[in-house]
Amino acid sequence: MSQLQKHITLKHLFINNDKCIGLQFYADKVLQSLIKELPQLTWSNEFNMYYISNNKTNLDNIFNLFRGVAWINCKYFFNKSNSKQLNDPIDVQWFRKRTLVDSYRRCPEIYLQKLELKKYSNNTVRSYVSLFEKFINYYNNSELESLNENDIRSYLQKLIQQGSSNSYINQSINSIKFYYEVVLGMPNRFYSIERPRRQKKLPQVLSKDDVLSIIQNTNNIKHKCIVSLLYSGGLRRSELLNLKLVDIDSKRMLIRVNDAKGNKDRLTLLSKTALEDLRIYYQTWRPKTFLFESPNSQKYSVSSIGNIVTRAAIKAGIRKRITPHILRHSFATHLLESGTDIRYIQLLLGHNSIKTTEIYTHVASNNFNLIKNPLDL
């Protein structure tokens, strides 16, 4: 084996309630001899690798000992987070005020604190807490720190047998990894846990006539403006809720979206029709800070926005379930069908990658209108 081929992979292990550094490598006389120079080195039959206590001194010793001899693979050891966070204030009182039976195992408080400190969105907090509690109640009589990869695989197998969706299973994995890798500070400890393939579902899209019908079937001018902006600005529900009066730029006909998904600001389109309705709405409702406020001058709730869209769609005679996000999908698709460059659509939606935006090319009708059906030939 040449010198360049020698490598050692660092792993996070939890042994006898202690954080440890696992050292995994193929059998090699040189590495086998050198590794024994590490202080208090121990062999684990369970993990089939050597390990030492996880501290900065030992980590430095590893790099110093194998410098110039072997490459240290750290991709399972150090954290590389692509998590998307929102600057929306987190409301966690629901968690602490819950009434639960005594036998129910609550999510550890430190788990919730870490979610708060990392400023995850309220939706993510609710999802992670709920899914992690289902996991720990499945192992109700086991110490959390004693659970390993095989335990997680057994739980995931149960979810699969119950018919859980791929997205549900992936979210469950994320909630479990968050505890062991972020809360306990062992990044990538369960890096090798298998995930189901992500399902590539096409977005649901409405026709322009259906969108206009939904807008016309809202209950009042306020609800009409809400639905109009969701569609005409391609806004996410949370982005609409966070809009303030100063974010509407009527001179440039733009909407400023602050602290959107991924902590990004962006500009999107302001419709002339929507602006006329907004002026009527403002004269009637006089919001103070947020563009859309509840009667006590607070932001509208997430569920309220969903209910407004759902009720208007039912009144419009649309049978399938319509959500605010379908209006965003429709905005992007209709722009694409009208000939707008996909790179501009990417900017308006706030997508990091053009690949995310390209999904709309699969549902844009103008791509199919060019094809002659063989039955009609």
C-alpha positions in Angstrom: 0.0 0.0 0.0 1.5 3.3 -1.0 1.6 6.3 1.3 -1.1 8.2 -0.6 -3.5 5.2 -0.2 -3.3 5.2 3.6 -6.2 6.9 5.2 -8.0 6.9 8.6 -11.7 7.9 9.0 -12.7 9.6 12.2 -16.1 8.7 13.6 -18.2 9.9 16.6 -18.8 7.2 19.1 -20.7 7.2 22.4 -19.2 4.5 24.7 -20.0 4.2 28.5 -21.7 7.6 28.5 -18.5 9.2 27.1 -17.9 10.9 23.7 -15.2 9.1 21.9 -13.3 9.4 18.6 -13.4 6.3 16.5 -10.5 5.5 14.2 -11.5 3.3 11.2 -8.9 2.1 8.7 -8.0 -0.9 6.6 -5.5 -3.4 8.0 -2.0 -1.9 7.6 1.2 -2.7 9.5 2.3 0.9 9.5 -0.9 2.4 10.8 -1.4 -0.5 13.2 2.0 0.3 14.7 1.6 4.0 14.9 -1.9 4.1 16.3 -0.8 2.3 19.5 1.2 5.5 20.3 -2.1 7.3 21.1 -2.8 7.6 24.8 -5.4 5.3 26.4 -6.3 3.7 23.0 -9.0 1.0 23.3 -10.5 -1.5 20.9 -14.3 -1.7 20.5 -15.7 -5.1 19.5 -19.1 -3.5 19.0 -17.9 -0.9 16.5 -15.0 -2.9 15.2 -12.5 0.0 15.6 -10.1 1.6 18.0 -11.2 4.7 19.9 -10.0 7.3 22.3 -11.7 10.0 24.4 -13.1 12.9 22.4 -11.2 16.1 23.4 -9.1 18.7 21.6 -5.8 17.2 22.9 -6.5 13.8 21.5 -7.7 15.2 18.2 -4.5 17.2 17.8 -2.5 14.0 18.7 -4.2 12.2 15.9 -3.4 14.8 13.3 0.2 15.2 14.5 0.8 11.4 14.7 -0.3 10.7 11.1 0.8 13.8 9.4 2.7 12.8 6.2 1.7 9.2 6.7 -2.0 9.0 6.2 -4.9 11.2 5.1 -7.4 11.9 7.9 -10.9 11.6 6.5 -13.1 14.0 8.6 -16.3 14.1 6.6 -18.2 12.1 9.2 -16.7 14.1 12.1 -16.9 17.8 11.5 -20.2 19.6 11.0 -21.2 21.1 7.7 -24.7 22.4 8.1 -27.0 23.4 5.2 -29.9 24.0 7.4 -32.3 26.8 6.4 -33.4 29.1 9.2 -35.9 31.9 9.5 -35.8 35.0 11.7 -39.4 34.5 12.7 -39.8 34.6 16.5 -40.1 31.1 17.8 -43.2 30.3 20.0 -42.5 27.2 22.1 -45.0 27.8 24.9 -47.2 25.1 23.4 -44.5 22.6 24.2 -44.2 23.4 27.8 -47.9 23.8 28.5 -48.9 20.4 27.0 -50.9 18.0 29.3 -49.5 14.5 28.8 -49.9 11.2 30.5 -47.2 10.3 33.0 -45.9 7.4 30.9 -45.3 9.7 27.9 -41.6 10.5 27.3 -41.1 14.2 26.6 -38.5 15.6 24.3 -35.5 16.8 26.4 -35.5 20.5 27.2 -32.0 20.8 25.8 -33.3 19.7 22.5 -35.8 22.5 22.4 -33.3 25.0 23.6 -30.9 24.1 20.8 -33.7 24.6 18.2 -34.4 28.0 19.7 -30.7 29.0 19.7 -30.3 28.0 16.1 -33.5 30.0 15.2 -35.2 27.2 13.4 -38.7 28.1 12.0 -41.8 27.3 14.1 -42.8 24.6 11.6 -39.5 22.9 11.9 -39.6 23.1 15.7 -43.0 21.5 15.8 -42.1 18.8 13.3 -38.8 17.9 15.0 -40.2 17.7 18.5 -43.2 15.6 17.4 -41.1 13.2 15.3 -38.3 12.9 17.9 -40.9 12.2 20.7 -42.3 9.4 18.6 -38.9 7.9 18.3 -38.0 8.1 22.0 -41.4 6.7 23.1 -40.8 3.8 20.8 -37.7 3.1 23.0 -39.4 4.3 26.2 -37.3 2.1 28.5 -33.9 2.8 26.9 -31.4 5.5 27.8 -31.2 7.9 24.8 -27.4 7.9 24.7 -27.3 4.1 24.5 -29.3 3.9 21.3 -27.2 3.2 18.2 -27.5 2.9 14.4 -29.1 -0.5 14.6 -31.8 0.9 16.9 -32.5 3.7 14.5 -32.7 1.3 11.6 -35.2 -0.9 13.4 -37.4 2.2 14.1 -37.2 3.3 10.5 -38.1 -0.2 9.4 -41.2 0.0 11.5 -42.2 3.3 9.8 -41.7 1.7 6.4 -43.9 -1.3 7.4 -46.6 1.2 8.5 -46.6 2.8 5.1 -45.0 6.1 6.1 -44.1 8.4 3.2 -40.5 9.0 2.1 -40.6 12.6 3.3 -42.0 11.5 6.7 -39.1 9.0 7.1 -36.5 11.6 6.0 -37.9 14.1 8.5 -37.8 11.5 11.2 -34.1 10.9 10.5 -33.4 14.6 10.6 -35.1 14.9 14.0 -33.1 12.0 15.4 -29.8 13.2 13.9 -30.5 16.7 15.4 -30.4 15.3 18.9 -27.3 13.1 18.6 -25.3 15.2 16.2 -26.3 18.8 17.1 -27.5 18.7 20.7 -24.9 16.2 21.9 -22.3 17.8 19.6 -21.2 14.8 17.5 -21.6 15.9 13.9 -22.3 13.2 11.3 -22.4 10.5 14.0 -25.2 8.7 12.0 -23.9 9.8 8.6 -24.3 6.2 7.2 -28.0 5.8 8.1 -29.8 4.9 4.9 -32.4 7.3 3.6 -35.3 6.5 1.2 -35.0 8.0 -2.2 -36.6 11.4 -2.5 -39.8 11.3 -4.4 -39.9 13.5 -7.4 -43.4 14.8 -7.4 -44.6 17.4 -9.9 -46.0 20.6 -8.4 -49.8 21.1 -8.6 -50.7 24.1 -10.8 -53.9 25.9 -11.4 -55.1 27.5 -14.6 -55.1 31.3 -14.8 -58.9 31.2 -14.8 -59.0 29.1 -11.6 -56.7 31.5 -9.9 -58.8 34.5 -10.9 -61.9 32.7 -9.7 -60.4 32.0 -6.3 -59.5 35.7 -5.9 -63.0 36.8 -6.9 -64.6 34.4 -4.4 -62.8 35.7 -1.3 -65.0 37.1 1.5 -63.7 40.7 1.6 -61.0 43.1 0.3 -58.5 42.0 2.9 -58.8 38.3 2.0 -58.7 39.3 -1.7 -55.4 41.1 -1.2 -53.9 38.1 0.7 -54.7 35.7 -2.1 -53.7 38.1 -4.8 -50.3 38.7 -3.3 -49.7 35.0 -2.7 -50.2 34.4 -6.4 -48.9 37.6 -8.0 -45.7 37.7 -5.9 -45.0 34.0 -5.8 -44.9 34.3 -2.0 -44.6 31.6 0.6 -47.2 31.8 3.4 -44.6 32.8 6.0 -43.2 35.5 3.7 -46.7 37.0 3.3 -47.2 37.0 7.1 -43.9 38.9 7.6 -44.6 41.6 5.1 -44.7 45.1 6.5 -46.1 48.3 5.1 -42.7 49.6 4.1 -42.1 46.4 2.0 -44.5 47.5 -0.6 -42.6 49.7 -3.1 -45.4 51.2 -5.4 -42.9 53.4 -7.3 -40.8 50.5 -8.5 -43.7 48.1 -8.4 -41.8 45.6 -6.3 -42.3 43.8 -3.0 -39.3 43.4 -0.7 -39.2 40.0 1.0 -37.0 40.1 4.1 -35.4 37.1 5.9 -37.0 34.6 3.6 -36.1 30.9 3.6 -32.4 30.5 4.0 -32.0 33.9 5.7 -32.1 35.7 2.3 -33.7 39.0 1.2 -35.2 39.3 -2.3 -37.4 41.4 -4.5 -40.5 40.1 -6.3 -43.2 41.6 -8.5 -46.0 43.9 -7.4 -49.1 43.6 -9.5 -50.9 46.8 -10.6 -54.2 45.2 -10.0 -53.1 44.0 -6.5 -51.8 47.5 -5.7 -55.2 49.1 -6.5 -56.9 46.6 -4.1 -54.2 47.2 -1.5 -54.9 50.9 -1.4 -58.6 50.2 -0.9 -57.7 47.7 1.8 -55.4 50.2 3.6 -58.1 52.9 3.7 -60.5 50.4 5.3 -58.4 48.4 7.7 -55.5 50.8 8.6 -52.8 48.2 9.5 -50.1 49.6 11.8 -46.9 47.6 11.3 -47.6 44.4 9.4 -49.4 44.5 6.1 -51.9 42.0 7.3 -52.8 42.1 11.0 -55.2 40.4 13.2 -57.8 42.5 15.2 -55.2 42.9 18.1 -52.6 44.3 15.6 -50.6 41.1 15.6 -49.5 39.1 12.6 -52.1 36.8 11.0 -51.7 33.1 11.9 -50.4 30.5 9.4 -53.7 28.6 9.7 -55.8 31.7 8.9 -54.0 32.2 5.6 -54.6 28.5 4.7 -58.3 28.8 5.6 -58.8 31.9 3.5 -57.4 30.1 0.4 -59.3 26.9 1.0 -62.6 28.6 1.5 -62.3 30.8 -1.6 -61.3 27.7 -3.7 -64.4 25.8 -2.4 -66.6 28.8 -3.3 -65.0 28.9 -6.7 -66.1 25.4 -7.3 -62.6 23.9 -7.4 -62.9 20.3 -6.1 -59.2 19.6 -5.3 -57.6 20.9 -2.1 -55.9 24.2 -2.7 -53.1 25.5 -0.5 -51.2 28.8 -0.5 -48.2 27.0 -2.0 -50.1 25.9 -5.0 -50.6 29.6 -5.8 -46.8 30.0 -5.7 -46.4 27.1 -8.1 -49.0 28.6 -10.4 -47.2 32.0 -10.4 -43.9 30.3 -11.5 -45.5 28.1 -14.1 -47.6 30.9 -15.6 -44.5 33.1 -15.9 -42.6 30.3 -17.7 -45.6 29.8 -20.0 -45.6 33.5 -20.9 -41.9 33.3 -22.0 -40.2 34.7 -18.9 -36.5 33.5 -18.6 -36.2 30.8 -16.0 -33.3 32.6 -14.4 -35.6 35.5 -13.6 -38.1 33.2 -12.2 -35.4 31.7 -10.0 -34.7 35.1 -8.5 -38.3 36.0 -8.0 -38.9 32.7 -6.1 -35.7 32.9 -4.1 -34.3 29.5 -5.1 -30.7 28.8 -4.4 -30.3 26.5 -7.4 -31.7 26.8 -11.0 -32.4 23.0 -10.7 -35.2 23.7 -8.1 -36.8 26.1 -10.6 -36.5 23.7 -13.5 -39.3 21.5 -12.0 -41.8 23.9 -13.5 -40.6 23.1 -17.1 -42.3 19.7 -16.5 -45.7 21.3 -15.9 -45.7 24.3 -18.3 -48.4 23.7 -20.9 -46.6 25.5 -23.7 -44.0 22.7 -23.8 -46.7 20.2 -24.5 -48.7 22.4 -26.9 -45.8 22.1 -29.5 -46.3 18.3 -29.6 -48.9 16.8 -31.9 -50.9 14.0 -30.3 -50.5 10.8 -32.4 -54.2 10.2 -32.3 -54.7 13.6 -34.1 -52.1 13.0 -36.8 
